[in-house]
Amino acid sequence: MGGGFWPTLPLKMPYSEGVPHWWDPAWWIFQIVVMSILLLTLRKVAMSIDRDEKSSQRTSRRPGTGANTPQPPSISG
């Protein structure tokens, strides 16, 4: 086992002298764009699900959700 602080993969990625200098920044920009699109898409889906739930809760008449429902007792401490 290595004595380094940070965990590493079992396979080491060799450094290639043939990789152009622009490749690393291009790869990180690509990753940032893809992850941003993914996060914004997931946020949009979650907000639409919340909006649908909120509208269905207003129209549904479930027992225990009305204004005349007694509140549970509060425990003062």
C-alpha positions, 0 to 999 in steps of 0.5 A: 500500500502506498503511504500517500494521503490521497487515495488513488486508483489501482491503475496509474495513468501514464503521462503522454508526451504527445498530448497537446497543451490545449487538451487538458483545458478543453477536457475540463471545459467539456466536463463543466458544460456537461455537468452544468447541463445535467444539473440544470436538467435535473433541477428542472425535472425536480421543480416540475415534480414539486409543482405538480405535487403542490397543485395536486395537494391543493385539489385533493381532499385527503383526511386530516388536511382540512382547516378543522383538523385538531392539531397535535398537543405541543409539549413545552419543555 
